[in-house]
């Protein structure tokens, strides 16, 4: 297996951190792009194989700077995992805070677009790439009182399918996963009522473990995934109906 350079957004916590660990264990060098510099300590156990790069994915200039820093430290990335995201508040659509709506869309959708936009040219030049966008089961089914989150993740699924078709002529696979909820810091943004609702919808009767997500994502961004592209992989514990 070849050693590659990877970017994981939101890679210092939750699913992103589990993915970072998985990729480091496989011998890859990983740059975690995160807006919170206090999370740099999460990279310490990985020594020279990983670094934390401060990046605001909603700011194209910040994404460009993070890409340049990654290239300088490790080389051009050919693995990309877009894990950064927020849940936003829980409220009916007609009472949903407009600023919160824009924030959720800006981070979950626009941020994913910016990071893909900056990383794809280098993969084209290398003739190889693996992209994984983290969507959500809410993007397939919609969660009540979470219109912004549901809409943003549905858009990530559509973006993934579109980009997968655009890059199908290259050895670049573009896929997404649609996980059910995992107990990470994103729960801090949700009401207990909403958390209970999500759990009630999972036939497995429990939340997703971040290590379970990392294992599936690890395969999707591996050389072994040489054919599948433009797909949404279920991680919902049986909740998904299509």
N, C-alpha and C positions, 0 to 999 in steps of 0.2 A: 504494500500500500504506500502510495506517495504521500509525502508531507506537503500540506497546503497551508496557505494563509487564510484565515477565516475572520469575518466580522460578525459579532453578535450584538445587536442593539438591546439595551436593557440587560446586559450580560453579567451584572454584578448582584443580581437577586432573582429569586423565583425560578421560573422555567429557564430564563436566560442563563442564570448561573449554573444550573444543572447541565444545560447544553454546553456551556463553556468547559466544564469539567470533563464531559464526555469527549469533546473534541481534543482537549489536551491529552487525555488518556490514549487517544488514537494517534498521538504524535504531531498533531497540527499546532500551529502558532495562532493564537486567538487575540484579536483586539476587541475589547468590550467597549462599545460606545454608550455612555451613560451621562445623563444630565447632572447627576448627583455625585460630586467629587468625593463625598464622604464615604462612598462605597469602594474606594480604591483598595482598601485593605482586603476586600474579598478576592483580589487577584494575587495576594501575597503567596499563598500556598503553591501557585503554579510557576513561581520563579521566573525564568527567562522565556517561558513559553506563552505567557499571556501578559497583556498590559491593559490598563484602564485608560480610556481616552474620553475626556469631557466633550460631550456633543449634545447639542439641542437639535433633535431631528426635525423640528418644525422650522428651522432656520437653514436654508440652503447653503449659505456661506459657512455655517458651522459644520455641516455635513461635508462640504468640500475640504475644510481644514482638517477634519478627523480622518478623511481618506488620505490626505497628504501625509499626515503624521503616521498613519498605519503603513503606508508605502515606504516611508523613510525607515521605520523600525523593522519591518518584516518583509516588505515587498507587496506587490499588488494582490489584494484578496480575490480568491476565486470561489470561496464559500461565503454565503451570506445568510444569516438567520435574523429576521426581523421580529424580535420578541418584545420590544418596548411598547407599552400601551397603558391606557388608563380606563377605568370603568365609568367615571363620572357619577353624578348623583342619581338617586332613584326618585322619579317623579313622573306623573302622567304627562303626556306630550303637551297638552294645553297649558300646563303649569311649569314646563321645563325651562330652566334658566337659559336665556339665549347665549350668554357668555360661556356657560358650561357646555352648551351644544357645540359652539365653535371650537372650544378647547379639545373636546373629545375627537371631533372630526379632524382637527389639525394634527394631533398626535397620532391617532390610530391610522388615519388614511393618508393625509398629506405627508406625514413623516415617513411612512412606508414607501410612498411614491418617490420622495426625495432620495432616500437611501438607495433604492433600486436604480434610480436614474443615474446616480453618481458611480455606482459599482458595476453596472452592466457593461460599459465600454471596455473596461479592463478585462472582463471575462471574454468578450468578443475577440479582443486582441490575443488573448491566451488560447482561444479555441477550446475553452473548457470552463464550466461553472456549475455551481449548485446553489439554488436560491430556495429558501423556505420562509414563507410569510406566516406568522401565527395569526390566525383568524379566531373564530369562536363558534360554538354551536348556536350562540345567539344570532350569528350572521345567517344561519340557515333557517332557524325557527322563530326568531324574535322573542325577546323577553319583555313582558309587560313592565312598564315603569323604567325602561332602559332603552328608549328609542334611539338616542344618540349612539350608544355603544352597539346596539344591534345593527343600526344602519351603517356605521363605520366598518364593522366586521363583515357585513354582507358585501360592502364595496371592496374590501381586501380580497375576498374570494373572487369577485369579478376581475379585479386587477391581475390577480394571479393567473386566471385562465387566459386573459388577453396576452399577458407577457409570455406565458408558456407557448402560445401559438407563434408569437413574434420570433422567439428564439429556438423554435423546434428544429431549424436547419443547422444549428450549432450543437456541440456537445454540452449544452447548458440546460439543465433541468430546473423548472420553476414549479414548485408545488406549495400547498398550504396545508395546515392542520386545523381542525375545528374542535378544539378541546372543550369539554365541560369544565366547570370551575375547579381550580386547584386552590388549596388554602395558602395563599401568598399574601403579600402586603396589599394587593389590590382589594382584598376583603375590607381593608380599613376605609375604603370609599363607599361601601355598600351598607344598606340598612340590614339589621338582623332578619327582618321579614323577607327581604330579597334573597339573602343567603339561604334561608330555610326553603324558599320557593325553588331555588336552583337544585338543592339537594333532593327535594321531593320528586323532581323530574328525572333523576338518574336511576335507572333500573338496578344498577350495581349497588345502590344504597350507600355510596360513599363518594367523597370527592377524589378527583384525579391527583395522583402523586407526581411531583415534578420530575422525578427520576423516570417514571413511565413515559412521560412526554418526551424527555431527552432521548430515550432509547429509540423511539420512532423517528424523531427528528434526525438523530445521528445516522440512521440508515438513509433517510431521504436526501441527505447532503453528502452521501458517500459515493464513491466511484461505482459501487454495485448498482446504484439506481441509474442505470444507463438508458432507460426507455421511457419510464413514466414521467409525464410533464403536464402541467395545466390541470392538476387534479387536487381535490380536497379530501384529505384523509381524516376519517372519523376518529376522535378520541373522547367520545361522549359517554362511555360506559353503558351504551345501549339506548341512549336517548334519541339519537338521530333517526328520523323517519325516512330520509332519502339521502 
